[in-house]
């Protein structure tokens, strides 16, 4: 049985245009993950989903705080760190593919000075 994830994104430029994106994303499975990354945690592993990134249709990474001292790596500790300075939303294979061919786990490093709560929502195909 499939599930639908509804997306509504509204961008307003003050004194300028407004853009509205609304769509439903049909997925076979989804996972909602809430994890605390402690102050000074380094490469804390968060298991995301089994399988290849080609199965992932959408990925949202949201934090209770942001900054250049909060980063994550995709798959392994040797990967290039990605700064989590804003919410990050990856929609479709084009965007998800930017993270690599395997995204079954993320490794978070927090040097912000306080604990942060990370929320992750992944929508995926369960039958590749």
N, CA, C and O atoms as CSV, one atom per row, in Angstrom:
chain,resi,resn,atom,element,x,y,z
A,1,UNK,N,N,0.832,-1.172,0.000
A,1,UNK,CA,C,0.000,0.000,0.000
A,1,UNK,C,C,0.884,1.245,0.000
A,1,UNK,O,O,1.862,1.309,0.744
A,2,UNK,N,N,0.556,2.205,-0.806
A,2,UNK,CA,C,1.359,3.420,-0.896
A,2,UNK,C,C,0.812,4.514,0.023
A,2,UNK,O,O,-0.336,4.468,0.465
A,3,UNK,N,N,1.660,5.482,0.289
A,3,UNK,CA,C,1.298,6.660,1.079
A,3,UNK,C,C,1.587,7.893,0.242
A,3,UNK,O,O,2.434,7.866,-0.651
A,4,UNK,N,N,0.883,8.967,0.536
A,4,UNK,CA,C,1.127,10.232,-0.147
A,4,UNK,C,C,1.678,11.237,0.848
A,4,UNK,O,O,1.113,11.440,1.923
A,5,UNK,N,N,2.777,11.859,0.482
A,5,UNK,CA,C,3.356,12.945,1.266
A,5,UNK,C,C,2.996,14.236,0.534
A,5,UNK,O,O,3.411,14.440,-0.607
A,6,UNK,N,N,2.229,15.102,1.183
A,6,UNK,CA,C,1.834,16.368,0.569
A,6,UNK,C,C,2.878,17.435,0.861
A,6,UNK,O,O,3.321,17.596,1.998
A,7,UNK,N,N,3.259,18.153,-0.173
A,7,UNK,CA,C,4.263,19.203,-0.069
A,7,UNK,C,C,3.623,20.530,-0.447
A,7,UNK,O,O,3.000,20.650,-1.502
A,8,UNK,N,N,3.779,21.525,0.416
A,8,UNK,CA,C,3.364,22.890,0.112
A,8,UNK,C,C,4.513,23.808,0.502
A,8,UNK,O,O,4.913,23.860,1.665
A,9,UNK,N,N,5.031,24.522,-0.469
A,9,UNK,CA,C,6.156,25.426,-0.250
A,9,UNK,C,C,5.798,26.765,-0.874
A,9,UNK,O,O,5.520,26.841,-2.070
A,10,UNK,N,N,5.805,27.816,-0.071
A,10,UNK,CA,C,5.481,29.144,-0.581
A,10,UNK,C,C,6.661,30.067,-0.321
A,10,UNK,O,O,7.101,30.229,0.817
A,11,UNK,N,N,7.162,30.665,-1.383
A,11,UNK,CA,C,8.272,31.602,-1.293
A,11,UNK,C,C,7.766,32.983,-1.673
A,11,UNK,O,O,7.175,33.164,-2.738
A,12,UNK,N,N,7.999,33.953,-0.801
A,12,UNK,CA,C,7.586,35.333,-1.050
A,12,UNK,C,C,8.802,36.240,-1.001
A,12,UNK,O,O,9.537,36.243,-0.014
A,13,UNK,N,N,9.017,37.004,-2.053
A,13,UNK,CA,C,10.040,38.034,-2.048
A,13,UNK,C,C,9.346,39.324,-1.622
A,13,UNK,O,O,8.379,39.743,-2.257
A,14,UNK,N,N,9.829,39.956,-0.556
A,14,UNK,CA,C,9.205,41.187,-0.077
A,14,UNK,C,C,9.245,42.223,-1.199
A,14,UNK,O,O,10.312,42.570,-1.707
A,15,UNK,N,N,8.076,42.701,-1.568
A,15,UNK,CA,C,7.982,43.667,-2.651
A,15,UNK,C,C,8.165,43.062,-4.030
A,15,UNK,O,O,8.290,43.785,-5.019
A,16,UNK,N,N,8.182,41.735,-4.099
A,16,UNK,CA,C,8.420,41.064,-5.376
A,16,UNK,C,C,7.477,39.899,-5.579
A,16,UNK,O,O,6.370,39.882,-5.042
A,17,UNK,N,N,7.918,38.928,-6.354
A,17,UNK,CA,C,7.042,37.814,-6.710
A,17,UNK,C,C,6.830,36.818,-5.571
A,17,UNK,O,O,7.553,36.803,-4.574
A,18,UNK,N,N,5.824,36.003,-5.763
A,18,UNK,CA,C,5.505,34.906,-4.859
A,18,UNK,C,C,5.421,33.641,-5.701
A,18,UNK,O,O,4.815,33.641,-6.773
A,19,UNK,N,N,6.023,32.574,-5.219
A,19,UNK,CA,C,6.000,31.297,-5.934
A,19,UNK,C,C,5.447,30.236,-4.995
A,19,UNK,O,O,5.898,30.095,-3.858
A,20,UNK,N,N,4.469,29.497,-5.484
A,20,UNK,CA,C,3.843,28.435,-4.706
A,20,UNK,C,C,4.105,27.096,-5.391
A,20,UNK,O,O,3.857,26.936,-6.586
A,21,UNK,N,N,4.606,26.144,-4.620
A,21,UNK,CA,C,4.818,24.781,-5.106
A,21,UNK,C,C,3.931,23.872,-4.262
A,21,UNK,O,O,4.060,23.830,-3.039
A,22,UNK,N,N,3.039,23.153,-4.914
A,22,UNK,CA,C,2.146,22.233,-4.220
A,22,UNK,C,C,2.099,20.939,-5.006
A,22,UNK,O,O,1.827,20.948,-6.207
A,23,UNK,N,N,2.361,19.828,-4.339
A,23,UNK,CA,C,2.273,18.534,-5.009
A,23,UNK,C,C,2.201,17.416,-3.990
A,23,UNK,O,O,2.554,17.582,-2.822
A,24,UNK,N,N,1.740,16.285,-4.460
A,24,UNK,CA,C,1.742,15.072,-3.659
A,24,UNK,C,C,2.825,14.141,-4.176
A,24,UNK,O,O,2.996,13.987,-5.386
A,25,UNK,N,N,3.546,13.530,-3.270
A,25,UNK,CA,C,4.592,12.575,-3.632
A,25,UNK,C,C,4.130,11.209,-3.142
A,25,UNK,O,O,3.964,11.000,-1.941
A,26,UNK,N,N,3.924,10.285,-4.067
A,26,UNK,CA,C,3.472,8.942,-3.707
A,26,UNK,C,C,4.688,8.070,-3.430
A,26,UNK,O,O,5.585,7.951,-4.265
A,27,UNK,N,N,4.706,7.463,-2.247
A,27,UNK,CA,C,5.817,6.605,-1.835
A,27,UNK,C,C,5.267,5.283,-1.317
A,27,UNK,O,O,4.125,5.207,-0.864
A,28,UNK,N,N,6.083,4.255,-1.388
A,28,UNK,CA,C,5.686,2.956,-0.838
A,28,UNK,C,C,5.952,2.877,0.661
A,28,UNK,O,O,5.290,2.133,1.385
A,29,UNK,N,N,6.931,3.659,1.114
A,29,UNK,CA,C,7.289,3.641,2.537
A,29,UNK,C,C,7.870,4.995,2.918
A,29,UNK,O,O,8.397,5.720,2.074
A,30,UNK,N,N,7.766,5.320,4.186
A,30,UNK,CA,C,8.413,6.532,4.685
A,30,UNK,C,C,8.939,6.248,6.081
A,30,UNK,O,O,8.449,5.368,6.788
A,31,UNK,N,N,9.937,7.010,6.452
A,31,UNK,CA,C,10.505,6.917,7.789
A,31,UNK,C,C,10.624,8.323,8.347
A,31,UNK,O,O,11.082,9.233,7.657
A,32,UNK,N,N,10.212,8.501,9.595
A,32,UNK,CA,C,10.357,9.767,10.316
A,32,UNK,C,C,11.313,9.493,11.457
A,32,UNK,O,O,11.062,8.631,12.300
A,33,UNK,N,N,12.402,10.224,11.479
A,33,UNK,CA,C,13.455,10.001,12.465
A,33,UNK,C,C,13.662,11.286,13.257
A,33,UNK,O,O,13.805,12.362,12.675
A,34,UNK,N,N,13.679,11.177,14.567
A,34,UNK,CA,C,14.016,12.282,15.460
A,34,UNK,C,C,15.204,11.826,16.286
A,34,UNK,O,O,15.141,10.793,16.953
A,35,UNK,N,N,16.282,12.587,16.246
A,35,UNK,CA,C,17.483,12.192,16.973
A,35,UNK,C,C,18.134,13.435,17.578
A,35,UNK,O,O,18.134,14.511,16.980
A,36,UNK,N,N,18.686,13.261,18.775
A,36,UNK,CA,C,19.443,14.338,19.404
A,36,UNK,C,C,20.914,14.141,19.089
A,36,UNK,O,O,21.467,13.056,19.272
A,37,UNK,N,N,21.536,15.209,18.613
A,37,UNK,CA,C,22.979,15.206,18.377
A,37,UNK,C,C,23.572,16.116,19.442
A,37,UNK,O,O,23.354,17.327,19.447
A,38,UNK,N,N,24.323,15.501,20.340
A,38,UNK,CA,C,24.864,16.229,21.477
A,38,UNK,C,C,25.939,17.225,21.088
A,38,UNK,O,O,26.595,17.092,20.054
A,39,UNK,N,N,26.103,18.231,21.944
A,39,UNK,CA,C,27.188,19.185,21.752
A,39,UNK,C,C,28.498,18.408,21.713
A,39,UNK,O,O,28.745,17.565,22.575
A,40,UNK,N,N,29.314,18.677,20.747
A,40,UNK,CA,C,30.620,18.037,20.540
A,40,UNK,C,C,30.530,16.607,20.019
A,40,UNK,O,O,31.558,15.934,19.936
A,41,UNK,N,N,29.328,16.110,19.662
A,41,UNK,CA,C,29.249,14.797,18.999
A,41,UNK,C,C,29.958,14.883,17.653
A,41,UNK,O,O,29.853,15.884,16.944
A,42,UNK,N,N,30.674,13.831,17.317
A,42,UNK,CA,C,31.396,13.787,16.048
A,42,UNK,C,C,31.041,12.509,15.307
A,42,UNK,O,O,31.185,11.411,15.844
A,43,UNK,N,N,30.578,12.654,14.074
A,43,UNK,CA,C,30.210,11.525,13.209
A,43,UNK,C,C,29.206,10.586,13.877
A,43,UNK,O,O,29.347,9.365,13.803
A,44,UNK,N,N,28.186,11.161,14.532
A,44,UNK,CA,C,27.117,10.352,15.123
A,44,UNK,C,C,26.311,9.723,13.989
A,44,UNK,O,O,25.758,10.431,13.147
A,45,UNK,N,N,26.248,8.407,13.971
A,45,UNK,CA,C,25.596,7.667,12.883
A,45,UNK,C,C,24.087,7.635,13.092
A,45,UNK,O,O,23.603,7.293,14.171
A,46,UNK,N,N,23.352,7.997,12.039
A,46,UNK,CA,C,21.894,7.915,12.022
A,46,UNK,C,C,21.514,7.071,10.811
A,46,UNK,O,O,21.761,7.459,9.669
A,47,UNK,N,N,20.911,5.913,11.073
A,47,UNK,CA,C,20.482,5.020,9.994
A,47,UNK,C,C,19.243,5.611,9.330
A,47,UNK,O,O,18.260,5.914,10.006
A,48,UNK,N,N,19.285,5.774,8.014
A,48,UNK,CA,C,18.212,6.440,7.282
A,48,UNK,C,C,17.266,5.449,6.627
A,48,UNK,O,O,16.072,5.437,6.926
A,49,UNK,N,N,17.790,4.618,5.735
A,49,UNK,CA,C,16.935,3.695,4.977
A,49,UNK,C,C,17.810,2.630,4.337
A,49,UNK,O,O,18.982,2.880,4.054
A,50,UNK,N,N,17.259,1.453,4.109
A,50,UNK,CA,C,18.028,0.417,3.426
A,50,UNK,C,C,18.020,0.658,1.925
A,50,UNK,O,O,17.047,1.181,1.381
A,51,UNK,N,N,19.084,0.282,1.267
A,51,UNK,CA,C,19.089,0.330,-0.191
A,51,UNK,C,C,19.767,1.547,-0.787
A,51,UNK,O,O,20.326,2.389,-0.083
A,52,UNK,N,N,19.699,1.613,-2.106
A,52,UNK,CA,C,20.371,2.646,-2.880
A,52,UNK,C,C,19.587,3.950,-2.880
A,52,UNK,O,O,18.388,3.969,-2.600
A,53,UNK,N,N,20.281,5.037,-3.196
A,53,UNK,CA,C,19.618,6.339,-3.253
A,53,UNK,C,C,18.569,6.390,-4.354
A,53,UNK,O,O,17.671,7.230,-4.309
A,54,UNK,N,N,18.667,5.504,-5.342
A,54,UNK,CA,C,17.669,5.475,-6.415
A,54,UNK,C,C,16.275,5.114,-5.893
A,54,UNK,O,O,15.283,5.334,-6.587
A,55,UNK,N,N,16.189,4.566,-4.689
A,55,UNK,CA,C,14.901,4.248,-4.072
A,55,UNK,C,C,14.272,5.452,-3.373
A,55,UNK,O,O,13.071,5.455,-3.107
A,56,UNK,N,N,15.073,6.467,-3.076
A,56,UNK,CA,C,14.601,7.617,-2.305
A,56,UNK,C,C,13.958,8.635,-3.236
A,56,UNK,O,O,14.563,9.057,-4.222
A,57,UNK,N,N,12.735,9.024,-2.918
A,57,UNK,CA,C,12.011,10.018,-3.710
A,57,UNK,C,C,12.050,11.399,-3.073
A,57,UNK,O,O,11.924,12.410,-3.764
A,58,UNK,N,N,12.224,11.441,-1.763
A,58,UNK,CA,C,12.355,12.725,-1.080
A,58,UNK,C,C,13.057,12.544,0.258
A,58,UNK,O,O,12.932,11.509,0.913
A,59,UNK,N,N,13.798,13.578,0.645
A,59,UNK,CA,C,14.524,13.569,1.913
A,59,UNK,C,C,14.494,14.979,2.492
A,59,UNK,O,O,14.875,15.941,1.825
A,60,UNK,N,N,14.043,15.093,3.728
A,60,UNK,CA,C,14.035,16.368,4.440
A,60,UNK,C,C,14.912,16.232,5.673
A,60,UNK,O,O,14.787,15.269,6.430
A,61,UNK,N,N,15.802,17.203,5.874
A,61,UNK,CA,C,16.642,17.259,7.072
A,61,UNK,C,C,16.395,18.617,7.721
A,61,UNK,O,O,16.629,19.660,7.109
A,62,UNK,N,N,15.922,18.594,8.958
A,62,UNK,CA,C,15.554,19.810,9.696
A,62,UNK,C,C,16.209,19.744,11.067
A,62,UNK,O,O,16.312,18.670,11.660
A,63,UNK,N,N,16.650,20.886,11.568
A,63,UNK,CA,C,17.307,20.926,12.870
A,63,UNK,C,C,16.655,21.973,13.770
A,63,UNK,O,O,16.017,22.909,13.290
A,64,UNK,N,N,16.824,21.803,15.078
A,64,UNK,CA,C,16.323,22.795,16.031
A,64,UNK,C,C,17.204,24.044,16.044
A,64,UNK,O,O,16.761,25.108,16.477
A,65,UNK,N,N,18.448,23.922,15.573
A,65,UNK,CA,C,19.381,25.046,15.430
A,65,UNK,C,C,20.232,24.795,14.200
A,65,UNK,O,O,20.406,23.655,13.770
A,66,UNK,N,N,20.760,25.875,13.640
A,66,UNK,CA,C,21.564,25.767,12.421
A,66,UNK,C,C,22.850,26.565,12.571
A,66,UNK,O,O,22.955,27.449,13.422
A,67,UNK,N,N,23.818,26.241,11.737
A,67,UNK,CA,C,25.058,27.010,11.704
A,67,UNK,C,C,26.143,26.257,10.976
A,67,UNK,O,O,26.011,25.068,10.685
A,68,UNK,N,N,27.213,26.959,10.688
A,68,UNK,CA,C,28.322,26.348,9.952
A,68,UNK,C,C,29.045,25.290,10.781
A,68,UNK,O,O,29.823,24.503,10.243
A,69,UNK,N,N,28.791,25.271,12.087
A,69,UNK,CA,C,29.416,24.268,12.953
A,69,UNK,C,C,28.556,23.020,13.142
A,69,UNK,O,O,28.850,22.179,13.991
A,70,UNK,N,N,27.500,22.906,12.352
A,70,UNK,CA,C,26.667,21.699,12.342
A,70,UNK,C,C,26.757,21.112,10.938
A,70,UNK,O,O,26.348,21.744,9.965
A,71,UNK,N,N,27.297,19.894,10.841
A,71,UNK,CA,C,27.507,19.274,9.529
A,71,UNK,C,C,27.053,17.823,9.546
A,71,UNK,O,O,26.856,17.221,10.601
A,72,UNK,N,N,26.893,17.281,8.345
A,72,UNK,CA,C,26.648,15.850,8.214
A,72,UNK,C,C,27.399,15.318,7.006
A,72,UNK,O,O,27.734,16.054,6.077
A,73,UNK,N,N,27.650,14.034,7.046
A,73,UNK,CA,C,28.283,13.325,5.937
A,73,UNK,C,C,27.337,12.222,5.502
A,73,UNK,O,O,26.562,11.699,6.303
A,74,UNK,N,N,27.408,11.876,4.233
A,74,UNK,CA,C,26.569,10.816,3.693
A,74,UNK,C,C,27.386,9.536,3.618
A,74,UNK,O,O,28.450,9.514,2.998
A,75,UNK,N,N,26.911,8.494,4.229
A,75,UNK,CA,C,27.410,7.129,4.146
A,75,UNK,C,C,28.597,6.820,5.048
A,75,UNK,O,O,28.517,5.866,5.822
A,76,UNK,N,N,29.710,7.582,4.991
A,76,UNK,CA,C,30.863,7.196,5.805
A,76,UNK,C,C,31.651,8.414,6.272
A,76,UNK,O,O,31.484,9.520,5.757
A,77,UNK,N,N,32.513,8.182,7.259
A,77,UNK,CA,C,33.267,9.261,7.892
A,77,UNK,C,C,34.240,9.933,6.938
A,77,UNK,O,O,34.667,11.059,7.189
A,78,UNK,N,N,34.600,9.263,5.844
A,78,UNK,CA,C,35.528,9.840,4.881
A,78,UNK,C,C,34.875,10.754,3.861
A,78,UNK,O,O,35.565,11.354,3.037
A,79,UNK,N,N,33.557,10.868,3.906
A,79,UNK,CA,C,32.832,11.697,2.937
A,79,UNK,C,C,33.025,13.184,3.249
A,79,UNK,O,O,33.415,13.555,4.357
A,80,UNK,N,N,32.750,14.010,2.270
A,80,UNK,CA,C,32.844,15.458,2.432
A,80,UNK,C,C,31.702,15.967,3.314
A,80,UNK,O,O,30.542,15.650,3.051
A,81,UNK,N,N,32.008,16.753,4.359
A,81,UNK,CA,C,30.949,17.286,5.224
A,81,UNK,C,C,30.052,18.276,4.475
A,81,UNK,O,O,30.524,19.056,3.647
A,82,UNK,N,N,28.762,18.231,4.779
A,82,UNK,CA,C,27.775,19.160,4.234
A,82,UNK,C,C,27.283,20.014,5.398
A,82,UNK,O,O,26.835,19.483,6.414
A,83,UNK,N,N,27.364,21.322,5.255
A,83,UNK,CA,C,26.941,22.242,6.314
A,83,UNK,C,C,25.418,22.255,6.395
A,83,UNK,O,O,24.732,22.373,5.379
A,84,UNK,N,N,24.902,22.131,7.610
A,84,UNK,CA,C,23.460,22.194,7.844
A,84,UNK,C,C,23.151,23.569,8.450
A,84,UNK,O,O,22.976,23.711,9.660
A,85,UNK,N,N,23.089,24.576,7.570
A,85,UNK,CA,C,22.849,25.943,8.015
A,85,UNK,C,C,21.422,26.416,7.737
A,85,UNK,O,O,21.061,27.544,8.071
A,86,UNK,N,N,20.616,25.548,7.125
A,86,UNK,CA,C,19.195,25.786,6.857
A,86,UNK,C,C,18.532,24.424,6.699
A,86,UNK,O,O,19.211,23.401,6.613
A,87,UNK,N,N,17.193,24.416,6.660
A,87,UNK,CA,C,16.486,23.180,6.320
A,87,UNK,C,C,16.968,22.721,4.948
A,87,UNK,O,O,17.264,23.541,4.080
A,88,UNK,N,N,17.044,21.405,4.760
A,88,UNK,CA,C,17.458,20.876,3.457
A,88,UNK,C,C,16.412,19.893,2.971
A,88,UNK,O,O,16.073,18.932,3.661
A,89,UNK,N,N,15.900,20.149,1.764
A,89,UNK,CA,C,14.861,19.336,1.156
A,89,UNK,C,C,15.340,18.885,-0.212
A,89,UNK,O,O,15.668,19.706,-1.069
A,90,UNK,N,N,15.377,17.575,-0.408
A,90,UNK,CA,C,15.796,16.981,-1.675
A,90,UNK,C,C,14.591,16.263,-2.269
A,90,UNK,O,O,14.071,15.323,-1.670
A,91,UNK,N,N,14.145,16.701,-3.445
A,91,UNK,CA,C,12.970,16.126,-4.104
A,91,UNK,C,C,13.369,15.518,-5.433
A,91,UNK,O,O,13.977,16.190,-6.266
A,92,UNK,N,N,13.036,14.260,-5.640
A,92,UNK,CA,C,13.287,13.592,-6.912
A,92,UNK,C,C,14.709,13.078,-7.047
A,92,UNK,O,O,15.592,13.416,-6.259
A,93,UNK,N,N,14.907,12.251,-8.067
A,93,UNK,CA,C,16.204,11.615,-8.279
A,93,UNK,C,C,17.318,12.607,-8.577
A,93,UNK,O,O,18.465,12.381,-8.191
A,94,UNK,N,N,16.997,13.703,-9.260
A,94,UNK,CA,C,18.026,14.701,-9.556
A,94,UNK,C,C,18.638,15.270,-8.293
A,94,UNK,O,O,19.860,15.330,-8.164
A,95,UNK,N,N,17.802,15.684,-7.364
A,95,UNK,CA,C,18.287,16.283,-6.120
A,95,UNK,C,C,18.865,15.226,-5.181
A,95,UNK,O,O,19.950,15.415,-4.630
A,96,UNK,N,N,18.158,14.127,-4.996
A,96,UNK,CA,C,18.631,13.068,-4.097
A,96,UNK,C,C,19.961,12.505,-4.596
A,96,UNK,O,O,20.841,12.184,-3.798
A,97,UNK,N,N,20.103,12.385,-5.908
A,97,UNK,CA,C,21.327,11.852,-6.498
A,97,UNK,C,C,22.561,12.685,-6.192
A,97,UNK,O,O,23.679,12.171,-6.256
A,98,UNK,N,N,22.382,13.963,-5.860
A,98,UNK,CA,C,23.519,14.808,-5.491
A,98,UNK,C,C,24.220,14.299,-4.235
A,98,UNK,O,O,25.385,14.618,-3.999
A,99,UNK,N,N,23.511,13.507,-3.431
A,99,UNK,CA,C,24.077,12.986,-2.184
A,99,UNK,C,C,24.874,11.703,-2.388
A,99,UNK,O,O,25.514,11.224,-1.452
A,100,UNK,N,N,24.849,11.137,-3.594
A,100,UNK,CA,C,25.600,9.915,-3.874
A,100,UNK,C,C,24.688,8.743,-4.167
A,100,UNK,O,O,23.466,8.887,-4.223
A,101,UNK,N,N,25.297,7.576,-4.353
A,101,UNK,CA,C,24.528,6.386,-4.721
A,101,UNK,C,C,24.007,5.614,-3.519
A,101,UNK,O,O,23.062,4.837,-3.654
A,102,UNK,N,N,24.594,5.809,-2.358
A,102,UNK,CA,C,24.138,5.165,-1.116
A,102,UNK,C,C,23.873,6.250,-0.083
A,102,UNK,O,O,24.757,7.044,0.236
A,103,UNK,N,N,22.665,6.278,0.431
A,103,UNK,CA,C,22.374,7.224,1.520
A,103,UNK,C,C,21.626,6.499,2.638
A,103,UNK,O,O,20.623,6.991,3.155
A,104,UNK,N,N,22.131,5.333,2.996
A,104,UNK,CA,C,21.460,4.571,4.048
A,104,UNK,C,C,21.792,5.072,5.447
A,104,UNK,O,O,21.163,4.652,6.418
A,105,UNK,N,N,22.781,5.973,5.564
A,105,UNK,CA,C,23.060,6.555,6.870
A,105,UNK,C,C,23.714,7.924,6.710
A,105,UNK,O,O,24.406,8.199,5.729
A,106,UNK,N,N,23.470,8.768,7.706
A,106,UNK,CA,C,24.077,10.091,7.778
A,106,UNK,C,C,24.885,10.165,9.064
A,106,UNK,O,O,24.501,9.577,10.076
A,107,UNK,N,N,25.999,10.882,9.031
A,107,UNK,CA,C,26.869,11.038,10.191
A,107,UNK,C,C,26.922,12.518,10.552
A,107,UNK,O,O,27.413,13.334,9.772
A,108,UNK,N,N,26.417,12.864,11.735
A,108,UNK,CA,C,26.300,14.259,12.148
A,108,UNK,C,C,27.423,14.651,13.100
A,108,UNK,O,O,27.805,13.883,13.982
A,109,UNK,N,N,27.948,15.866,12.905
A,109,UNK,CA,C,28.931,16.459,13.802
A,109,UNK,C,C,28.383,17.802,14.268
A,109,UNK,O,O,27.995,18.646,13.461
A,110,UNK,N,N,28.360,17.983,15.593
A,110,UNK,CA,C,27.782,19.188,16.182
A,110,UNK,C,C,28.835,19.913,17.009
A,110,UNK,O,O,29.250,19.433,18.064
A,111,UNK,N,N,29.262,21.071,16.521
A,111,UNK,CA,C,30.175,21.927,17.274
A,111,UNK,C,C,29.530,23.275,17.595
A,111,UNK,O,O,30.223,24.281,17.742
A,112,UNK,N,N,28.197,23.289,17.703
A,112,UNK,CA,C,27.472,24.528,17.998
A,112,UNK,C,C,27.560,24.926,19.471
A,112,UNK,O,O,27.346,26.089,19.815
A,113,UNK,N,N,27.872,23.970,20.332
A,113,UNK,CA,C,27.957,24.284,21.756
A,113,UNK,C,C,26.776,23.803,22.571
A,113,UNK,O,O,26.857,23.770,23.799
A,114,UNK,N,N,25.665,23.421,21.921
A,114,UNK,CA,C,24.518,22.838,22.622
A,114,UNK,C,C,23.939,21.702,21.800
A,114,UNK,O,O,24.173,21.595,20.596
A,115,UNK,N,N,23.178,20.857,22.481
A,115,UNK,CA,C,22.510,19.752,21.799
A,115,UNK,C,C,21.516,20.297,20.775
A,115,UNK,O,O,20.931,21.362,20.969
A,116,UNK,N,N,21.334,19.552,19.684
A,116,UNK,CA,C,20.321,19.901,18.685
A,116,UNK,C,C,19.466,18.672,18.417
A,116,UNK,O,O,19.922,17.536,18.555
A,117,UNK,N,N,18.229,18.917,18.033
A,117,UNK,CA,C,17.333,17.846,17.624
A,117,UNK,C,C,17.226,17.882,16.108
A,117,UNK,O,O,16.879,18.907,15.522
A,118,UNK,N,N,17.527,16.759,15.486
A,118,UNK,CA,C,17.455,16.627,14.033
A,118,UNK,C,C,16.205,15.827,13.697
A,118,UNK,O,O,15.969,14.760,14.265
A,119,UNK,N,N,15.404,16.348,12.768
A,119,UNK,CA,C,14.245,15.633,12.243
A,119,UNK,C,C,14.542,15.264,10.796
A,119,UNK,O,O,14.986,16.099,10.008
A,120,UNK,N,N,14.294,14.015,10.462
A,120,UNK,CA,C,14.529,13.521,9.105
A,120,UNK,C,C,13.264,12.820,8.639
A,120,UNK,O,O,12.694,11.994,9.353
A,121,UNK,N,N,12.833,13.161,7.430
A,121,UNK,CA,C,11.718,12.465,6.800
A,121,UNK,C,C,12.203,11.982,5.447
A,121,UNK,O,O,12.666,12.771,4.623
A,122,UNK,N,N,12.094,10.680,5.225
A,122,UNK,CA,C,12.503,10.102,3.944
A,122,UNK,C,C,11.323,9.336,3.361
A,122,UNK,O,O,10.693,8.536,4.052
A,123,UNK,N,N,11.028,9.581,2.097
A,123,UNK,CA,C,10.001,8.843,1.368
A,123,UNK,C,C,10.686,8.016,0.301
A,123,UNK,O,O,11.538,8.522,-0.429
A,124,UNK,N,N,10.317,6.730,0.202
A,124,UNK,CA,C,11.088,5.848,-0.677
A,124,UNK,C,C,10.233,4.737,-1.261
A,124,UNK,O,O,9.106,4.492,-0.832
A,125,UNK,N,N,10.814,4.070,-2.263
A,125,UNK,CA,C,10.250,2.840,-2.797
A,125,UNK,C,C,10.727,1.695,-1.915
A,125,UNK,O,O,11.909,1.624,-1.579
A,126,UNK,N,N,9.835,0.813,-1.545
A,126,UNK,CA,C,10.199,-0.336,-0.711
A,126,UNK,C,C,10.476,-1.575,-1.553
A,126,UNK,O,O,11.039,-2.550,-1.056
A,127,UNK,N,N,10.087,-1.543,-2.814
A,127,UNK,CA,C,10.274,-2.693,-3.706
A,127,UNK,C,C,11.043,-2.251,-4.944
A,127,UNK,O,O,10.446,-1.974,-5.984
A,128,UNK,N,N,12.375,-2.185,-4.832
A,128,UNK,CA,C,13.186,-1.694,-5.964
A,128,UNK,C,C,13.089,-2.595,-7.186
A,128,UNK,O,O,13.712,-2.315,-8.210
